[in-house]
Amino acid sequence: MTTSHTSDDNVNGTSSAHAAGAQTADDAVRAELSRLRDSIDNIDAAVVHMLAERFKCTQQVGHLKAQHHLPPADPSRESRQIARLRELAESAKLDPAFAEKLLNFIIAEVIRHHEQIAEQPLTSP
């Protein structure tokens, strides 16, 4: 009769060396995820700051339009901007449809701001 022996190093066909290697791989994956997520967080912060700067400029445009009784929307400019952004997206290897959706969302918000500014009483600069 043959008796099978298992040692602490080989339980269920997994050696402790293999388990240690898996733990090292898990640690490496977690470290890489953390590094990548830190980069994503930094990029997100930069995007938010860039959008804030963009909206500061568009607020100024809104005030200028209101002072000179110009309409809040400028469809020809918007069309040019969308075409320009789609080209930039393509060259950056970003989905142009996504870039267009993002810009349309931003443009809608800008127009909303411009409409609000136009409804306010004009004040001297």
Secondary structure, 3 states (H helix, E strand, C coil): CCCCCCCCCEECCEEHHHHHHHHHHHHHHHHHHHHHHHHHHHHHHHHHHHHHHHHHHHHHHHHHHHHCCCCCCCHHHHHHHHHHHHHHHHHCCCCHHHHHHHHHHHHHHHHHHHHHHHHCCCCCC
